[in-house]
């Protein structure tokens, strides 16, 4: 009789490193991942029908603000049926028969109590990224505004509100989650071997995870933009909110012209400094500083 599989759930805000972390884990011979699913990033959220997916809740920039984003423990009489339904949806896509199975979906971070109630022996790994950097990285995905408007930073504070809803919820849930590891994206980029060593120890792996799969320069453009805004440098500013699909032709030209003006005006007027002031106390409570991208402390749950 084969040994039962143990689930490892990875979660966090979009563009916070969940994908690269899950890929590194699934590259281990001791961990199976979902492959060949035909859904975005092979995320399990898109394969099951028990829980709403992030897009149904408002998309990458808004989902945590939805009233149904946070999932408490599942009703006890329904847990077995929910588990069976979700596992049957995932079963055809596991990359191997390894004892550990990693499933990565960003909304997992808001569903820890639910997931723990359905999989009591599961392990949970959450990765967090600086609120300004994450918001910049994900804001260009906002499809709720027409054409180029999302790239100009409109409703940026709403994207930050989404970040704080996610992470304040995590801080509240963490004390009740038995097997939880929280990593900082910044620490993973700075010292991949050490941070992945934490994952290996947490999961009881016999071999180290491959730190060479981590690209430590992934945040450089966003850091450059934030620093240029903070110092009110006139420009040019890195085009960090560039459209994800249109990089040539008329739309790219229009975007480039718009960015050249808007990023300079934001810098001159100190818009991002005002935003940083507004959120600083909340960021400090969660281990970050809106004014210092390098001031990143270890996670401590409420």
Beta strands, then each sheet from edge to edge (+ up, - down):
strand 1: 6-11
strand 2: 31-33
strand 3: 100-104
strand 4: 123-128
strand 5: 180-184
sheet 1: 2+ 3+ 1+ 4+ 5+
end
